[in-house]
């Protein structure tokens, strides 16, 4: 089963577009985005071959727009390369972020998630994919692997019958046209326990299970700003984390109401089953 199969079954026609980005760009799927981000990261690692050091440098600047802007002006630095090449190669996937920021309410202007700059988006998507490469093997070796899925992936035309079970809410497979249904099945086949993230206190869970015999690996799915922040949280707790961005940010927080959303299922399967061509054995903390 691939992304286009589920897009057809769920009634989603054409690319999904969000408030600040769309991983479809001008194409019919988000495959082109992943080819572009992989090529950008490959080129970056050829210049700066230590993935862990590179990750630390990008993560240090990505949370602060002013710090990132200063770092992007340092000649021949990884940050300058990612910003300049990312702007050129990923331009079609980024929407009018400045117009979005100008339209924010006074309250939302204090939100780090809602006020990310264009440069922060670019560095964050590279950071996400680099963290996936660095942590992928460690995540897949974990005995207990948990996935937290956003509610916005469910079938908007069906009454969701998900129920609380274990750590949080679980999909009951009530709709054959639901992304959460198909994603949950894919994850279970790969020995990952999927939850629809409704109530779990992630910081508390990480403190409880970050070390010892019950140590966990975490997979997150969210919009780019939320995903980057959540992966940093897991990294600070020493938990092997991987993540997949939603193809667009289309929930009520961004658009005022929920709109149907998608993810790239081929990329998800690669994350949980393992891309054979890569083998980074150092884990970022």
C-alpha positions in Angstrom: 0.0 0.0 0.0 1.4 3.4 -0.8 0.5 7.1 -0.2 -1.5 7.5 -3.4 -3.7 4.4 -2.6 -4.8 5.9 0.6 -5.2 9.4 -0.8 -7.6 8.0 -3.4 -9.5 6.0 -0.8 -9.8 8.9 1.6 -11.2 11.2 -1.1 -8.3 13.6 -1.0 -7.9 15.0 -4.5 -4.6 16.8 -5.4 -2.0 18.3 -3.1 -2.9 19.3 0.5 -2.0 22.9 1.3 -1.5 24.3 4.8 -1.0 27.7 6.4 2.7 27.9 6.1 3.9 24.9 4.1 2.9 22.0 1.9 5.2 19.1 1.3 3.4 18.4 -2.0 4.7 21.6 -3.5 3.3 21.6 -7.0 3.2 17.8 -7.3 0.6 15.1 -6.7 2.5 13.5 -3.8 5.1 14.6 -1.3 7.8 12.2 -2.7 9.6 15.1 -4.4 10.0 16.9 -1.1 11.7 13.8 0.4 14.0 13.5 -2.6 15.0 17.2 -2.2 15.6 17.0 1.6 17.6 13.8 1.2 19.8 15.3 -1.5 20.3 18.5 0.6 21.3 16.5 3.7 23.6 14.2 1.7 25.4 17.3 0.3 25.7 18.8 3.7 27.1 15.6 5.2 29.7 15.4 2.5 31.0 18.8 3.6 30.6 18.2 7.4 30.7 14.4 7.8 30.0 14.1 11.5 26.2 13.9 11.7 26.0 14.3 15.5 28.1 17.5 15.6 26.1 18.8 12.6 22.9 18.1 14.5 24.0 19.9 17.6 25.0 23.0 15.5 21.6 23.1 13.7 19.6 22.5 16.9 21.4 25.2 18.7 20.3 27.9 16.3 17.0 26.7 15.1 14.9 27.7 18.1 15.9 31.4 17.9 15.3 33.4 14.8 17.9 36.1 15.6 20.6 33.6 16.5 19.8 31.7 13.4 20.0 34.8 11.2 23.4 35.7 12.7 24.7 32.1 12.2 23.5 32.1 8.6 25.9 35.0 7.8 29.0 33.0 8.9 30.8 32.2 5.7 31.3 28.5 4.8 29.4 27.3 7.9 26.8 24.5 8.0 24.1 26.9 9.0 24.9 29.2 6.0 24.9 26.2 3.7 21.6 24.8 5.0 19.9 28.2 4.8 21.1 29.2 1.4 20.7 25.8 -0.3 17.5 25.1 1.6 15.9 28.3 0.4 16.8 27.4 -3.2 15.8 23.7 -3.1 12.8 23.8 -0.8 11.2 27.1 -1.9 8.3 25.4 -3.5 7.3 23.7 -0.3 7.2 26.9 1.8 4.2 29.2 1.6 3.9 32.9 2.6 5.2 32.6 6.1 5.7 36.3 6.5 2.0 37.0 5.7 1.0 34.4 8.2 3.1 36.0 10.9 1.7 39.4 10.1 -1.9 38.1 10.5 -1.3 36.6 14.0 -3.3 37.7 17.0 -1.5 39.4 19.8 -1.6 36.2 21.9 -0.2 34.1 19.1 2.7 36.5 18.5 4.2 35.1 21.7 4.1 31.5 20.5 7.4 30.0 19.3 5.4 27.5 17.2 3.2 30.1 15.4 6.0 32.7 14.8 8.8 30.6 13.3 10.6 32.4 10.5 11.1 31.0 7.0 14.8 30.3 7.9 13.6 28.4 11.0 11.3 26.2 8.9 14.2 25.3 6.6 16.7 24.5 9.3 14.0 22.6 11.3 13.2 20.2 8.4 16.8 19.5 7.9 17.2 19.0 11.7 14.2 16.5 11.7 15.7 14.4 8.9 19.2 14.5 10.3 17.8 13.3 13.7 16.0 10.5 11.9 19.3 9.4 10.4 21.3 9.6 13.6 18.6 7.9 15.8 17.1 5.5 13.3 19.0 2.4 14.3 18.7 3.0 18.0 15.0 3.6 17.7 14.5 0.3 15.8 16.5 -1.6 18.3 14.3 -0.5 21.2 12.2 -3.3 22.7 9.3 -0.9 23.3 8.6 1.5 20.5 5.7 4.0 20.8 4.2 6.3 18.2 2.1 9.4 18.9 -0.3 10.3 16.1 -2.1 13.6 15.6 -5.9 13.5 15.8 -6.1 15.6 12.6 -5.2 12.5 10.5 -8.6 10.9 11.2 -11.4 10.6 8.6 -13.4 13.8 9.0 -16.5 12.2 7.3 -16.7 9.4 9.9 -17.5 9.4 13.6 -14.2 8.4 15.3 -14.6 5.4 17.6 -11.1 5.5 19.1 -11.0 4.5 22.7 -8.7 5.0 25.7 -6.4 2.0 26.2 -3.0 1.8 27.8 -1.0 5.1 27.6 -3.6 7.0 25.5 -6.3 6.6 22.9 -6.1 3.9 20.3 -7.6 3.5 16.8 -10.5 1.0 16.6 -10.3 0.7 12.8 -13.8 2.1 12.3 -13.2 3.7 8.9 -11.5 2.2 5.9 -10.8 5.7 4.6 -8.9 6.9 7.7 -5.2 7.7 7.7 -5.0 6.9 11.4 -6.4 3.4 10.6 -3.8 2.7 7.9 -0.9 4.3 9.8 -1.8 2.2 12.9 -1.8 -1.0 10.9 1.5 -0.2 9.3 3.1 0.6 12.7 1.8 -2.5 14.3 3.2 -4.7 11.5 6.6 -3.1 12.4 6.2 -3.7 16.1 5.5 -0.1 17.0 2.5 0.7 19.4 0.5 3.5 17.9 -1.5 6.0 20.1 -3.6 9.0 19.1 -2.1 11.6 21.2 -4.9 13.1 23.4 -3.9 12.9 27.0 -0.4 11.5 27.5 2.0 13.8 29.4 5.0 13.3 27.2 7.6 14.9 29.6 6.5 12.7 32.5 6.5 9.6 30.3 10.0 10.4 29.1 11.2 10.9 32.7 9.7 7.5 33.6 10.9 5.4 30.7 14.0 7.1 29.4 16.4 4.7 31.1 16.6 1.2 32.5 15.1 -2.0 31.2 11.9 -0.3 30.1 13.6 2.3 27.9 11.6 3.3 24.9 11.9 4.7 21.4 9.5 7.3 20.2 8.1 8.1 16.8 6.2 11.4 16.4 4.0 12.7 13.6 3.1 16.4 13.7 3.4 19.7 11.7 6.9 20.9 11.2 7.1 23.3 14.2 5.5 20.9 16.7 7.5 17.9 15.4 10.9 19.7 15.7 10.1 20.8 19.3 8.8 17.4 20.3 11.9 15.6 18.9 14.1 18.0 20.8 12.2 17.2 24.0 12.8 13.5 23.5 16.5 14.1 22.7 17.0 16.0 25.9 15.6 13.1 27.8 18.0 10.7 26.0 15.2 8.9 24.2 15.9 7.7 20.6 13.3 9.6 18.6 12.3 9.7 14.9 9.6 11.7 13.3 7.6 12.4 10.2 6.0 15.8 9.4 2.5 16.1 8.3 2.2 17.0 4.6 0.8 20.4 5.6 -0.4 22.2 8.7 -4.2 22.1 8.4 -5.7 21.8 11.9 -7.9 24.4 13.6 -4.9 26.0 15.2 -3.6 27.1 11.8 -6.7 27.3 9.6 -9.5 27.9 12.1 -11.0 24.5 11.5 -9.8 21.0 10.8 -9.1 20.0 7.2 -8.2 16.5 5.9 -4.5 15.9 6.1 -2.0 13.3 4.9 1.5 11.9 5.5 3.9 10.1 3.2 3.4 6.4 4.0 6.5 5.2 2.1 8.6 7.5 4.3 6.9 6.3 7.4 7.6 2.6 6.5 11.2 3.5 5.8 11.5 5.1 9.3 10.2 2.1 11.2 11.5 -0.7 9.0 14.9 0.9 8.2 16.5 2.4 5.1 19.1 -0.1 4.1 21.4 2.4 2.5 22.1 4.3 5.8 23.8 3.1 9.0 24.6 5.9 11.4 25.6 4.2 14.7 26.0 7.2 16.9 22.9 8.4 18.9 22.3 12.1 19.4 21.4 13.1 23.0 
